[in-house]
């Protein structure tokens, strides 16, 4: 009588940006629970170290790389570091994001450049270098964390909307381009989550109407477990009660 084991990510090498808190930390935790080895990237050194230390309790590799991904030179270095640490790269999660909540009349050029650099340029560059590594291994998976802000717009978030709409477009373009290389690309449209990114800036929000980032991490994990002949190009994960989309 054979024993059927549940599918897992055992032995997979994963690079996650924004891994110190919120969805990035929840996703790193979920993928590590599935057996994956993790390289986490963030600017918050202390929180990142704590996040990676919790993963190592699961008897997987978990490495912390402190970096500002808005620096265009960081992408090549981070992918190279991940390859040095884990020997390969199977999954890239472009999760890190930032926002400057100001009307366009008050937004400085440096604010615009930082938001677009973090949310759009960094995923492009990381995907470029990660795809090179994945081709050598016969394939891989890139996950781009977009937002309902890539589907609709509200005031005082012009840079954020532009970067997330751009990230969604980039993700679909890479999906079309990288399929012949067995590299799957998934864009995740995530609705409001109970994360510091949202609640620290908008404390008036009803946290009970938002979704737990661990639930979004579960949904992404399920996509990563699909057979290699199948890809979900766009995944929308919304809290049942929050109404940012639709």
N, C-alpha and C positions, 0 to 999 in steps of 0.2 A: 504494500500500500504506500503510495507516494505522498509526501507532505508538500503542500503548496504554500510557499512563502509569499507574503504580501510584497508588491513591488516596492523598491527602495532606490535611493541614490547612493548606495554603498560604493565607496571608492571614487565618486565623482569629485572633481576639483572645482570650487566655486569662488568667484570674486564678487563681493557685494559692497557697493558704495553706500555711504550713509548708514553704516552698520552699528553705530553707537546707541541709537535709540529709535523709538517709533517702529515703523514698518520694517526698516532695515534690520534692527535687532530681532524683531519677531521672526522675520524671514530667515535670518541666519540660524536662529534657534530651531526653526522647523526643519530646515534642510539638514542641519547637524543631527537632529533626531532621526532623520532618514538615512544617516550614515555618511553624509557628504563631509569632506574636508573644506574648511572655510578660510579665506583671506578677507578680512573686514577692513574697510577704509573709512576714515572719518577725520574731521578736524579736532574733535573733542577727545583728546588723548585719554583722559581718566575714564570717561564713560565707555570708550572703545575697549580699553583694557579689561574693564569689568565684564563687558558683553562677551568678549572672546574667552575670558576665564570661565564663564558659565558653560560655554560650549565644550571646553576641554574636559568637563566633568562627564561628558558623554563618550569619552574615549575616542575622540576624533581630533584631527589637527585643526587648530584655530589660531591664526596669526593676525596681529594688529599692525596696520600700516597707517601712520598718521600723515595725511597729505591734504593739500588744498587742490581739489580737482579742477577748480577754475583756472589754475595755472596750466596753459597748454602743454608745457613740458612734462606734466605729471603723468599723462596717460601711458606713454611708452614705458616710463620707469615702473609704474605700478603693475602693468601686465608682465614686464620682465621680472619684477620681484615675485609675483605670484607663481610664475613658471619656475623660478629658482627654488621657491619654498615647497611647492607641491609637485613639480615635475611635469605638469600638464595643466590645461585649462579647458574644462568642459562647459561651464555655465558662467556667464557674466550677467549680473543684475545691476542695471543702471538705476539706482534708487535715490541717490542723494539729490536734494533739491533745496532751493532757497527762494525767498520772495522779499520784495521791498514794497510795502503797501502804502503807496503815495499816488496822488493825482499826477498826470503827466507834466503839469506846470511846475511841480516841485521835485520831480525825479531827476537826479543828476545823471550825467552820462556814465559816470563810474558805477552808479547803482544799476543802470540798464545792462552794462557790460558784465557785471558780476552775476546777475540773475541769468542772463542768456549764456554766459560762460559756464556756469555750474549746471544749468538744467538742459542745455542743448549741445553746446560745443563739446563739453566733456564726454557725454554719451557717444557723440560721433567719433571722437578720437579713441576712446576706450574700445568701442566696437570695431574700429579699423584695426587696431593692434590685436585685439582678442580674436578677430576673425582670421588673421594670419596664423595665429597659434592653433586655432581650431581646425583649419584646413589641413594642417600637418597631422592631426590626429584623426582625420576622416569625418569631422563634423562637430557640432556643439549646439548650444542654445543661448541666445541673447534675449534678456527680458528688460524691457524699458518701462519704468513706472511713470505713466502719465497721470491724468487727473480728469475729473469732470470739467476742469478749466480748459481742457482741450476740445470741449464740445459746446460750451456756451461761455458767456462773458459777463462780468460784473464790474462796477467802477473801481478805480484806484488799484488796478492789478495788471496794467498793460504789459509790463515786462514778463510777468508770470504767465499770462495767457499766451503771449507771443511764443515764449519758450516751450510751453506744453503743447500748443498746436503744432509747433515745429517738430517737437519730439515725436508726436503721433505720426506726422508725415514722414519723418526720418525712419521710424520703425517700419512702416509699411513699405517704404522704398527698399530698406535692407531685407525685408521679408522676400520681396520679389527678386532682389539681386543675389542673395546668398543661398537660395534654395538649391541651386545646382551643386553647391559645395556641401550639402547635407547640414547646413547651419540653419536652424530654425530661429525665427525672430517673433517675439510676442510683445505686443503693447498692452499694458494693463491700465484700464480706465478705472481708477480707484475713487470711490465716493468718500465722504467725510469719515475720518477715523479719529479715535481718541488718542491723539499723539501730541507731544509738545509743540510740534510744528504748527498745529492748528489751535490748540487750547491756550498756549502761552500768548498767542497774538490776539485771540478772540475769546476771552474768558466768559463772555456773555452767552456763548453757545450752550445749548442743552446737550451735555455730554452723553446723556442716556439715549439720545437719538442718533448718535454716531456709532460706527462699528468698531469692534476690537481689531487692532491690526493683526492679531493672531489669526483671525478668521480670513483676512485677505491673504495672509501667508499660506494658509491651508489651500486656498483656491489656486494660488500660484504653484504650490507644490504639486497639486493634481495635474496641472498642465505639463509640468516637467516630467511627470511619470507616463505621459502618453507614449504609445509606440513610436519608434523613430520615423515611421512612414506618415505620421500625422502631425499637423501643426495647428495651433490656435493662433491666428494672426492678431486677433484683438479680443481681449477679455474685459468685460465690464463687471465690477464687483461693487455693489451698492449696499449701504445700510437700509434695512427695510423701511424705516420711518423717516430718515433724512431725505430731503427733496431737492438736492442741488442738481440732480439729473435723473430722469427728466422732470 
